[in-house]
Each structure stands twice: as structure tokens, then as C-alpha cells.
Amino acid sequence: MQNLSCDILVLQFFPSITEVEDLRSTYITNCVFNILLCHTAVMMNIAAIYAIKKTSCLPKTLETLLLSLAASDVGVGLLSQPFYTWLLVKGLSKAIPNCSTYMVFDAIIGMFTITSFLGVLAVSADRFLAIHLHLRYQELVTHKRVVTSVVSLWLASVSVSVIVLWLSPHVKYLIMCVGGLVGLFLTTIAYSKIYLTVRRLKNDIEGGEVRQEAYNGEGANFANVLKTTVGIFYVYVVFWACYAPFFISTSSMIIYGRTTPLKGFFVWSLTLAYLNSTLNPVIYCWKMRHIRNAIMDTLRGVCSARN
């Protein structure tokens, strides 16, 4: 089973030696992009981690989840992308790595992909509970429980990424697609309920059912929760936008066959998936004012020290 799985992965999902020549420009372009993106992913996520730790305005629960997501993105930039770039370079030199090398790559990319996926689900669930439970949120969603969830998330990611190595690629990608669809379905329901809750509250205020003074007194924190929820929603949308081509390319090759154009699309889809690790800290800075201010203060401090 081990050799069969490896042969299918190397010869049918990644281009063969003869196909690499037809996809040479694709390989070169993706090498350049990944060299740049691995640096931006590491530097920007380290800056994001520092900013998240520095700001005191984020709830400890959300801070922990964002730190886990940023750490996963650092891992992508430090391990997954350099490994992938090396594989592309080996392909250009027509030196296809052995089975064990591809299995290690498969385990690494699987671990960080699963961690990012579960991290996005976890932070989306956290924002749903913050909106839905409102005043009961701090009582039910404690920092200790979130830390336990994050540790379990990482352990599950490592375990699954190793276990699936012994499964056939068809079974593996079936599990991947089913898990992705279930996650998409659950997060879509969560954000739909968030939207309905916010709209109902707005209508209650405008209709006079909730006094504006009471809302301003009790719900001043609600506006901040809503802002961070909007920021996490962008993280959710960008995650699916970056990973959708990967799901489409692998599914297309399983259904329609492993043609050279689809293999070229597969090469691009991995790069687009890695792009997500660079875009996440951009979203943090763009949609979360406290993180943006912490980073700007740090940059101003660095500039002042140099002067």
C-alpha cells in the first residue's frame, strides 16, 4: 500500500519528468512566487504574533486562537513552502525525488493544512459563540478550555497527517473533500446565524424594543465583538478562496483523469493555498484596529531607534 500510494501521488498528481518540460514556465514562475511568499509568510506572521501578544484589547480566548493560526502560517513559510520550492527545482532539473521524500512532503503539507483549516473553524466558532451567547460567553468559553482545544487541534492535525499516509490517495482525497464540505457547511451556518442575530438586534433597537441607552451601557463591548467577527469572516472567505483551486484540481484529476494541464493547475493550486499564509496577517492588520495599531507602534519604534 505504501508504494502504491506514493506512485499515484508522484506520477499522477505531480507532473512526471516528461510533463515537466511542457510545464517548465509554470514551474519557474511558481518557484519565484514561493521563494517570495515563504519570506513574507514568516516575517508578516511573526509581526502579527508580536502584535497579537502586545495588544491588551483582544479577549484571551481569541488571542490564543489567532496565535495558533499565525503559528501554523509561520510553519507553512518555514517548512512547507521551502520544501515545495525544492521539489519544483528538482523537477526542473529532471531529478524526481524518491518515494520517502514525497511522503514526508505529504505529511508536512497535510499537518499545516489541517491545522489551518481547524484553526479557521475554531476561530469562526469562537466568534459565533461570542455573538450568540453574548453575556454568557465569558462564563462558558474560558481561556483554559480554548488552550485545551488548541492543543487538541494540533495533536489531531499531526495524527491525521501521519495516518492518511497509509491510505490510498482516492480514500485520502475523499476524506479531504468530505471534511472540507462539512467545515464549509458548518461555518456558513454559523456566519448566517451571526448575521441574523446582528440584524435582529439592530431591528430591536430601531423599533424601540431595546432602549438605546441600555444598549450603549450593556452592549458597548458588542460593537468590538462584531468588528473582530467581521475580520474573522474575511479570514474565512480568503481561506476558502485560496484553497478552493486545490480542491478543484485534485477532484478534477480524480474524476476526469490526470492530464498535463490539470497537473499544471495542481502546481498553481498549491502556490495559491500557500498564499493564504501571507494574506492572513494582512487581514489582521486591515480589519482589526488593535493589531494594526500595535504593528504601527512597533514600526515607529524601530524607525525612531534607527534615527
VEXDOKOL-966398 format. One line per field, with one value per residue (C-alpha): x, y, z; residue number from 1. Coordinates in nm, 2 decimals, m for minus. Example, Ala and Ser with C-alpha at 12.3 -4.5 7.8 and 13.67 -1.06 7.14 Angstrom:
xx = [1.23 1.37]
yy = [m0.45 m0.11]
zz = [0.78 0.71]
k = [1 2]
END
This chain:
xx = [0.00 0.29 0.45 0.11 0.02 0.35 0.34 0.00 0.10 0.42 0.31 m0.05 m0.09 0.26 0.38 0.62 0.96 0.83 0.54 0.77 0.92 0.58 0.52 0.86 0.73 0.48 0.75 0.98 0.70 0.58 0.94 0.98 0.64 0.71 1.05 0.89 0.59 0.78 0.97 0.65 0.46 0.73 0.80 0.45 0.31 0.59 0.50 0.13 0.22 0.41 0.12 m0.14 0.07 0.12 m0.23 m0.44 m0.78 m0.84 m1.00 m0.76 m0.96 m0.95 m0.58 m0.50 m0.68 m0.52 m0.17 m0.23 m0.34 m0.04 0.20 0.06 0.12 0.48 0.52 0.40 0.66 0.94 0.87 0.60 0.68 1.06 1.01 0.76 1.00 1.28 1.05 0.99 1.36 1.43 1.16 1.32 1.65 1.47 1.57 1.25 1.28 1.22 0.90 1.00 1.07 0.72 0.57 0.75 0.62 0.27 0.28 0.41 0.17 m0.11 m0.03 m0.03 m0.33 m0.53 m0.41 m0.50 m0.84 m0.93 m0.79 m1.02 m1.31 m1.22 m1.19 m1.52 m1.69 m1.55 m1.69 m2.02 m2.04 m1.93 m2.22 m2.48 m2.41 m2.32 m2.31 m2.27 m1.97 m1.70 m1.86 m1.88 m1.58 m1.29 m0.92 m0.83 m1.09 m0.96 m0.60 m0.71 m0.89 m0.58 m0.35 m0.60 m0.63 m0.25 m0.23 m0.52 m0.35 m0.03 m0.21 m0.43 m0.15 0.05 m0.24 m0.35 m0.01 m0.12 m0.44 m0.48 m0.49 m0.86 m0.96 m0.74 m0.89 m1.24 m1.18 m1.03 m1.33 m1.59 m1.41 m1.39 m1.75 m1.86 m1.64 m1.78 m2.13 m2.09 m1.91 m2.16 m2.44 m2.25 m2.20 m2.56 m2.68 m2.44 m2.58 m2.94 m2.85 m2.70 m2.98 m3.24 m3.06 m3.04 m3.41 m3.50 m3.30 m3.46 m3.81 m3.77 m3.78 m3.43 m3.36 m3.06 m2.93 m2.94 m2.76 m2.49 m2.44 m2.46 m2.36 m2.06 m1.85 m2.08 m1.95 m1.59 m1.70 m1.88 m1.57 m1.35 m1.61 m1.61 m1.23 m1.25 m1.52 m1.27 m1.01 m1.27 m1.35 m0.99 m0.91 m1.17 m1.07 m0.71 m0.78 m1.07 m0.84 m0.66 m0.99 m1.10 m0.77 m0.75 m1.11 m1.09 m0.79 m0.97 m1.29 m1.15 m0.80 m0.45 m0.39 m0.09 m0.30 m0.47 m0.13 m0.01 m0.33 m0.24 0.11 m0.06 m0.32 m0.06 0.10 m0.24 m0.30 0.03 m0.06 m0.32 m0.04 0.07 m0.28 m0.39 m0.17 m0.27 m0.64 m0.55 m0.39 m0.67 m0.98 m0.86 m0.76 m0.58 m0.35 m0.29 m0.20 0.03 0.22 0.24 0.37 0.64 0.74 0.75 0.97 1.21 1.23 1.29 1.57 1.75 1.73]
yy = [0.00 0.24 0.21 0.22 0.54 0.70 0.61 0.75 1.08 1.12 1.01 1.12 1.43 1.58 1.61 1.33 1.41 1.42 1.65 1.89 2.00 2.11 2.29 2.45 2.81 2.71 2.55 2.85 3.10 2.90 2.87 3.25 3.31 3.06 3.19 3.54 3.41 3.19 3.51 3.72 3.44 3.41 3.78 3.90 3.63 3.68 4.05 3.95 3.72 4.01 4.25 4.00 3.94 4.31 4.43 4.40 4.47 4.12 3.86 3.59 3.33 3.50 3.59 3.22 3.11 3.38 3.29 2.93 3.02 3.26 2.99 2.75 3.01 3.05 2.68 2.69 2.96 2.78 2.42 2.36 2.63 2.58 2.20 2.26 2.50 2.24 1.98 2.22 2.29 1.91 1.87 2.14 1.95 1.63 1.47 1.33 1.27 0.92 0.79 0.87 1.24 1.28 1.11 1.35 1.64 1.50 1.47 1.83 1.99 1.78 1.88 2.25 2.24 2.06 2.29 2.60 2.45 2.36 2.69 2.88 2.67 2.72 3.10 3.12 2.91 3.14 3.45 3.27 3.19 3.55 3.69 3.42 3.38 3.75 3.80 3.42 3.39 3.46 3.22 2.93 2.99 3.01 3.05 2.71 2.54 2.72 2.63 2.26 2.29 2.44 2.16 1.90 2.07 2.04 1.68 1.59 1.75 1.57 1.23 1.26 1.38 1.07 0.82 0.92 0.83 0.46 0.52 0.51 0.86 0.81 0.74 1.03 1.29 1.16 1.22 1.56 1.67 1.54 1.72 2.04 2.03 1.97 2.25 2.48 2.39 2.44 2.78 2.90 2.82 2.99 3.31 3.31 3.29 3.57 3.79 3.71 3.78 4.12 4.22 4.12 4.33 4.63 4.60 4.58 4.90 5.08 4.95 5.07 4.72 4.77 5.11 5.28 5.38 5.03 4.91 5.17 5.07 4.70 4.64 4.88 4.57 4.41 4.66 4.54 4.18 4.25 4.42 4.12 3.89 4.08 4.05 3.67 3.64 3.78 3.53 3.26 3.38 3.42 3.07 2.91 3.13 3.02 2.65 2.61 2.57 2.29 2.10 2.16 2.04 1.72 1.64 1.71 1.48 1.20 1.24 1.33 1.19 1.32 1.54 1.77 2.09 1.97 1.88 2.23 2.36 2.15 2.31 2.65 2.55 2.46 2.80 2.97 2.77 2.89 3.24 3.22 3.22 3.56 3.71 3.63 3.88 4.14 4.08 4.11 4.45 4.56 4.46 4.46 4.80 4.70 4.47 4.73 4.99 4.76 4.69 5.06 5.14 4.88 5.01 5.36 5.25 5.07 5.38 5.61 5.38 5.39 5.76]
zz = [0.00 0.08 m0.27 m0.45 m0.27 m0.34 m0.71 m0.75 m0.58 m0.77 m1.12 m1.13 m0.92 m0.97 m1.33 m1.45 m1.59 m1.95 m1.85 m1.66 m1.99 m2.11 m1.78 m1.75 m1.74 m1.48 m1.26 m1.29 m1.21 m0.91 m0.78 m0.79 m0.62 m0.35 m0.27 m0.22 m0.04 0.21 0.33 0.35 0.53 0.80 0.85 0.85 1.07 1.33 1.32 1.37 1.66 1.83 1.77 1.90 2.22 2.26 2.23 2.55 2.38 2.24 2.46 2.58 2.40 2.07 2.12 2.18 1.86 1.65 1.78 1.69 1.34 1.30 1.42 1.17 0.89 1.02 0.99 0.63 0.55 0.73 0.62 0.36 0.11 0.10 0.07 m0.22 m0.39 m0.36 m0.52 m0.81 m0.86 m0.85 m1.12 m1.34 m1.31 m1.40 m1.07 m0.93 m0.55 m0.41 m0.25 0.11 0.02 m0.12 0.17 0.41 0.20 0.20 0.58 0.63 0.40 0.54 0.90 0.84 0.60 0.86 1.14 0.94 0.84 1.20 1.32 1.09 1.20 1.57 1.55 1.35 1.62 1.88 1.72 1.67 2.04 2.13 1.93 2.01 2.38 2.44 2.82 2.89 2.66 2.92 3.16 2.91 2.68 2.92 2.84 2.98 2.76 2.45 2.53 2.56 2.23 2.05 2.19 2.08 1.74 1.68 1.81 1.58 1.28 1.34 1.39 1.08 0.86 0.95 0.94 0.59 0.45 0.48 0.29 m0.09 m0.25 m0.35 0.01 0.13 m0.10 m0.04 0.33 0.25 0.03 0.28 0.57 0.37 0.27 0.63 0.75 0.48 0.57 0.94 0.91 0.66 0.90 1.19 0.99 0.87 1.23 1.33 1.05 1.17 1.53 1.45 1.22 1.48 1.74 1.50 1.43 1.80 1.87 1.57 1.67 2.03 2.18 2.32 2.46 2.30 2.65 2.77 2.46 2.50 2.86 2.83 2.47 2.43 2.41 2.15 1.88 1.94 1.92 1.60 1.45 1.53 1.39 1.06 1.05 1.11 0.84 0.59 0.71 0.65 0.30 0.20 0.33 0.10 m0.19 m0.16 m0.10 m0.35 m0.65 m0.47 m0.40 m0.76 m0.92 m0.71 m0.76 m1.14 m1.17 m0.99 m1.20 m1.54 m1.54 m1.48 m1.79 m1.82 m1.80 m1.48 m1.33 m1.42 m1.24 m0.94 m0.92 m0.92 m0.67 m0.41 m0.45 m0.41 m0.10 0.04 m0.04 0.23 0.50 0.37 0.34 0.69 0.87 0.61 0.71 1.08 1.02 0.78 0.98 1.34 1.46 1.78 1.59 1.33 1.59 1.77 1.45 1.36 1.71 1.67 1.33 1.46 1.75 1.51 1.29 1.59 1.72 1.39 1.38]
k = [1 2 3 4 5 6 7 8 9 10 11 12 13 14 15 16 17 18 19 20 21 22 23 24 25 26 27 28 29 30 31 32 33 34 35 36 37 38 39 40 41 42 43 44 45 46 47 48 49 50 51 52 53 54 55 56 57 58 59 60 61 62 63 64 65 66 67 68 69 70 71 72 73 74 75 76 77 78 79 80 81 82 83 84 85 86 87 88 89 90 91 92 93 94 95 96 97 98 99 100 101 102 103 104 105 106 107 108 109 110 111 112 113 114 115 116 117 118 119 120 121 122 123 124 125 126 127 128 129 130 131 132 133 134 135 136 137 138 139 140 141 142 143 144 145 146 147 148 149 150 151 152 153 154 155 156 157 158 159 160 161 162 163 164 165 166 167 168 169 170 171 172 173 174 175 176 177 178 179 180 181 182 183 184 185 186 187 188 189 190 191 192 193 194 195 196 197 198 199 200 201 202 203 204 205 206 207 208 209 210 211 212 213 214 215 216 217 218 219 220 221 222 223 224 225 226 227 228 229 230 231 232 233 234 235 236 237 238 239 240 241 242 243 244 245 246 247 248 249 250 251 252 253 254 255 256 257 258 259 260 261 262 263 264 265 266 267 268 269 270 271 272 273 274 275 276 277 278 279 280 281 282 283 284 285 286 287 288 289 290 291 292 293 294 295 296 297 298 299 300 301 302 303 304 305 306 307]
END
